[in-house]
Amino acid sequence: MRAYLLLALLCIAVVGRAQTPVPVPAKAIARLEQLVRKTQAVVVIGNTSGNLPVEARPKLNRVLVDASAEFLRQASHNPTREGYFKTLDASLARLNALATEVEDRQQLAEYFQDVLDIVGLESSDGRLTAFVENTPPQR
């Protein structure tokens, strides 16, 4: 009986942690708004353009703008780790077919790591590493 109770409490704690609102750093909203504006103007994924084909760049830019805007929306309305990770997962899934080279994936991972830093998350829980290596993430 104790084992079941302990297991139930552990499950509740894990689920509660994922749904606990993440405190948004003071300047996160302003920094995300600035990032959205910069991304709308030009594909901002580091200092080099990578090997992306010209026809993939507008699509990639659209995904980055959408992802940044979604992070901004979440940061404005009671954000949770799970919500941020759902947005990250959806964005990486959309980028999977567009960025086939490791260098491009690394630059995109750096972009999303910057976004996660802005919203106050220290880790992607292996999602960005899995994206760069083109393997399914361990959950």
Buried (B, 14 or more C-beta within 10 A) or exposed (E): EEEEEEEEEEEEEEEEEEEEEBEBEEEBBEBBBEBBEBBBEEBBBBEEEBEBEEEBBEBBBBBBBBBBBBBBEBBEEEBBBBBBBEBBBBBBEBBEEBBEEEBBBBBBBBBBBBBBEBBBBEEBBEBBEBBBEEEEBEE
